[in-house]
Amino acid sequence: MKALYLTAYSALALTACNSGAPTYITSSQVPMASIQVSATGKVNMAPDMATVSAGVVTQGKTAREAMFGNATKMTRAFEELEAAGIEKKHITTSQLSLQPRYNHKNRQAPKIEGYDARNTVSAKTYNLDNVGAMLDALVKAGVNNINGVQFSIKDSKSAKDKAREDAIREARAKAEAMAAAAGVKLGKLKSLSESGGNFRPQSVAYAARSDGFSSATPVSAGEQTINVTVNMTYDIID
């Protein structure tokens, strides 16, 4: 009778431990081992576009005087740029402002003593040989604030595609080498992502010529590097 009681108690305890829906673990639910690799492809490409940003700052006792002087210089800047071979559609006014200039002397209430007119123009060219002439033309027109030159690439798709292909090829080779070193086989590609593919326009500072020579200021565009990084995950086959 005592043995029967112990058996029944054990059965009840087993039932209590397994209350609720049963849990099953199958081999398909076990995460497969994987290899994760990354690689970066780089392509150097010569810029084919340049943008020059310059501004005119004029002062006047009245707002009208400041604006008139500014407009006169900016009109001449447009004319000089066109004379240097820049198409009118590639010349844009990017900023125009008029602000009062205050006198804060002697701790008195500030008084307006004049006005500052500012006008910024951006000129674009696809002929990089024109950049030096553009800069000198702006100085000749009376521009007194040149922000510099930005060199960029109009269409970088082919360079990005090449960089991506190189990165994927390198990442695949790296994964195969890792698998071989570990004594396993490379399985299916499970994930693929990329980042990068952008580049920053190269900026070049400019100093106005003061030596009296008429030759164009020499400007070199150099090359720009486009990077594409890929991340790849492969299954491992034992």
C-alpha positions as CSV (number, residue, x, y, z in Angstrom):
1,M,0.0,0.0,0.0
2,K,2.9,2.3,0.8
3,A,4.5,1.7,-2.6
4,L,1.3,2.5,-4.4
5,Y,1.1,5.8,-2.6
6,L,4.6,6.8,-3.6
7,T,3.9,6.0,-7.2
8,A,0.7,8.1,-7.3
9,Y,2.6,11.0,-5.7
10,S,5.3,10.9,-8.3
11,A,2.8,10.9,-11.1
12,L,1.1,14.0,-9.6
13,A,4.4,15.8,-9.3
14,L,5.3,15.1,-12.9
15,T,2.0,16.4,-14.0
16,A,2.4,19.6,-12.1
17,C,5.9,20.2,-13.6
18,N,4.5,19.8,-17.1
19,S,1.4,22.0,-16.8
20,G,0.6,24.1,-19.8
21,A,1.4,23.5,-23.5
22,P,4.4,21.2,-24.1
23,T,7.6,22.7,-25.6
24,Y,9.3,21.1,-28.5
25,I,12.8,21.9,-29.9
26,T,13.6,20.9,-33.4
27,S,16.8,21.0,-35.3
28,S,15.4,23.7,-37.7
29,Q,15.0,26.1,-34.8
30,V,18.6,26.0,-33.8
31,P,20.5,29.0,-35.2
32,M,23.0,28.1,-37.8
33,A,26.6,29.2,-37.3
34,S,27.6,32.0,-39.6
35,I,30.5,34.1,-40.8
36,Q,30.2,37.9,-40.9
37,V,32.6,39.9,-43.1
38,S,32.9,43.4,-44.3
39,A,35.1,45.1,-47.0
40,T,35.4,48.6,-48.5
41,G,35.9,49.3,-52.2
42,K,37.6,52.5,-53.2
43,V,37.6,54.3,-56.6
44,N,39.5,57.5,-57.4
45,M,37.8,59.8,-59.9
46,A,38.7,63.2,-61.2
47,P,36.1,66.0,-60.6
48,D,34.3,67.3,-63.6
49,M,32.4,70.3,-62.0
50,A,33.5,73.3,-60.0
51,T,31.4,75.8,-58.1
52,V,32.7,79.2,-57.1
53,S,31.0,81.1,-54.3
54,A,31.7,84.8,-53.8
55,G,30.1,87.8,-52.2
56,V,30.0,91.6,-52.3
57,V,29.7,93.6,-49.1
58,T,29.0,97.3,-49.5
59,Q,28.4,100.1,-46.9
60,G,26.3,103.2,-47.2
61,K,24.9,105.9,-45.0
62,T,21.5,105.0,-46.2
63,A,19.9,101.7,-47.1
64,R,19.4,103.0,-50.7
65,E,23.1,103.9,-51.0
66,A,24.2,100.5,-49.7
67,M,21.9,98.6,-52.0
68,F,22.7,100.7,-55.1
69,G,26.5,100.2,-54.6
70,N,26.0,96.5,-54.0
71,A,23.8,96.1,-57.1
72,T,26.4,98.0,-59.2
73,K,29.2,95.6,-58.2
74,M,27.1,92.5,-58.5
75,T,26.0,93.5,-62.0
76,R,29.6,93.9,-63.0
77,A,30.4,90.5,-61.4
78,F,27.8,88.9,-63.6
79,E,29.2,90.6,-66.7
80,E,32.8,89.6,-65.9
81,L,31.7,85.9,-65.3
82,E,29.9,85.8,-68.7
83,A,33.0,87.3,-70.3
84,A,35.1,84.5,-68.8
85,G,32.9,82.0,-70.5
86,I,30.4,81.1,-67.8
87,E,26.8,80.7,-69.1
88,K,24.2,82.9,-67.5
89,K,22.1,80.0,-66.5
90,H,25.0,78.7,-64.3
91,I,25.2,82.0,-62.4
92,T,22.9,82.2,-59.3
93,T,22.3,84.7,-56.6
94,S,22.3,82.6,-53.4
95,Q,22.0,85.3,-50.7
96,L,20.9,88.9,-50.4
97,S,20.6,90.9,-47.2
98,L,20.5,94.4,-45.9
99,Q,21.3,95.2,-42.3
100,P,21.6,98.4,-40.3
101,R,25.0,99.1,-38.7
102,Y,24.8,100.5,-35.2
103,N,27.0,102.8,-33.1
104,H,27.3,101.5,-29.5
105,K,29.8,104.1,-28.3
106,N,29.7,105.9,-25.0
107,R,27.2,103.4,-23.5
108,Q,24.3,105.3,-25.1
109,A,21.3,103.8,-26.8
110,P,22.5,102.3,-30.1
111,K,22.0,104.5,-33.2
112,I,22.0,103.5,-36.8
113,E,25.1,105.0,-38.5
114,G,24.8,103.2,-41.8
115,Y,23.8,100.1,-43.6
116,D,25.6,96.9,-44.9
117,A,24.3,95.2,-48.0
118,R,25.5,91.7,-48.8
119,N,25.1,89.7,-51.9
120,T,26.4,86.2,-52.6
121,V,26.7,84.7,-56.1
122,S,27.4,81.1,-57.1
123,A,28.9,80.3,-60.5
124,K,29.2,76.7,-61.8
125,T,31.3,75.4,-64.7
126,Y,32.0,72.0,-66.3
127,N,35.2,73.2,-67.8
128,L,37.7,73.2,-65.0
129,D,40.2,75.2,-67.1
130,N,37.9,78.2,-66.5
131,V,38.1,78.2,-62.7
132,G,41.1,80.4,-62.5
133,A,39.6,82.9,-64.9
134,M,36.4,82.9,-63.0
135,L,38.1,83.8,-59.8
136,D,40.1,86.6,-61.3
137,A,37.0,87.9,-63.1
138,L,35.2,88.2,-59.8
139,V,38.1,90.1,-58.2
140,K,38.2,92.4,-61.2
141,A,34.5,93.1,-60.8
142,G,35.0,94.3,-57.2
143,V,34.0,91.2,-55.3
144,N,35.6,91.5,-51.9
145,N,34.6,88.1,-50.3
146,I,35.5,84.9,-52.1
147,N,34.4,81.8,-50.1
148,G,36.4,79.4,-52.3
149,V,35.9,76.7,-54.8
150,Q,34.2,73.3,-54.5
151,F,35.1,70.6,-56.9
152,S,32.6,67.8,-57.3
153,I,31.6,64.9,-59.6
154,K,28.4,65.4,-61.7
155,D,27.7,61.7,-62.2
156,S,29.4,59.3,-59.8
157,K,27.2,56.2,-60.4
158,S,29.7,54.3,-62.4
159,A,32.4,54.9,-59.8
160,K,30.0,53.8,-57.0
161,D,29.1,50.6,-59.0
162,K,32.8,49.8,-59.4
163,A,33.5,50.4,-55.7
164,R,30.6,48.2,-54.7
165,E,31.7,45.3,-57.0
166,D,35.2,45.5,-55.6
167,A,33.9,45.5,-52.0
168,I,31.7,42.5,-52.6
169,R,34.5,40.5,-54.3
170,E,36.9,41.3,-51.4
171,A,34.3,40.4,-48.7
172,R,33.5,37.1,-50.5
173,A,37.2,36.2,-50.7
174,K,37.6,37.0,-47.0
175,A,34.7,34.8,-46.0
176,E,36.1,31.9,-48.1
177,A,39.5,32.3,-46.5
178,M,38.0,32.3,-43.0
179,A,35.9,29.2,-43.7
180,A,39.0,27.4,-45.1
181,A,41.1,28.3,-42.1
182,A,38.3,27.0,-39.7
183,G,37.9,23.7,-41.6
184,V,34.3,24.4,-42.6
185,K,32.5,25.2,-45.8
186,L,30.8,28.4,-46.8
187,G,27.0,28.2,-47.1
188,K,24.4,30.5,-48.6
189,L,24.6,34.3,-48.4
190,K,22.1,35.3,-45.7
191,S,22.4,39.1,-45.6
192,L,24.0,41.9,-47.6
193,S,24.1,45.6,-46.8
194,E,26.1,48.6,-47.8
195,S,27.1,52.0,-46.6
196,G,29.0,54.9,-48.0
197,G,29.0,55.7,-51.6
198,N,29.0,59.4,-50.9
199,F,31.9,61.9,-51.1
200,R,32.5,65.4,-49.8
201,P,33.1,68.1,-52.4
202,Q,36.7,69.2,-52.3
203,S,37.0,72.8,-51.2
204,V,39.9,75.0,-52.2
205,A,40.6,78.4,-50.6
206,Y,41.5,81.3,-52.8
207,A,43.7,84.4,-52.3
208,A,43.2,87.3,-54.7
209,R,46.2,88.2,-56.9
210,S,47.9,91.4,-56.1
211,D,51.0,91.1,-58.4
212,G,49.4,92.8,-61.4
213,F,49.8,89.9,-63.8
214,S,46.9,89.1,-66.0
215,S,47.4,85.3,-66.2
216,A,44.6,83.2,-64.6
217,T,45.1,82.0,-61.1
218,P,46.2,78.3,-61.3
219,V,43.8,75.9,-59.6
220,S,44.2,72.1,-59.4
221,A,41.2,69.8,-58.9
222,G,43.1,66.7,-58.1
223,E,41.1,63.5,-57.5
224,Q,38.3,62.4,-55.2
225,T,37.8,59.0,-53.6
226,I,34.5,57.3,-53.5
227,N,34.1,54.6,-50.8
228,V,31.5,51.8,-50.6
229,T,31.5,49.4,-47.6
230,V,29.5,46.1,-47.7
231,N,28.6,43.8,-44.8
232,M,27.9,40.2,-45.7
233,T,26.7,37.2,-43.6
234,Y,27.2,33.6,-44.8
235,D,26.0,30.3,-43.3
236,I,28.6,27.8,-42.2
237,I,28.3,24.2,-43.3
238,D,30.1,21.6,-41.2
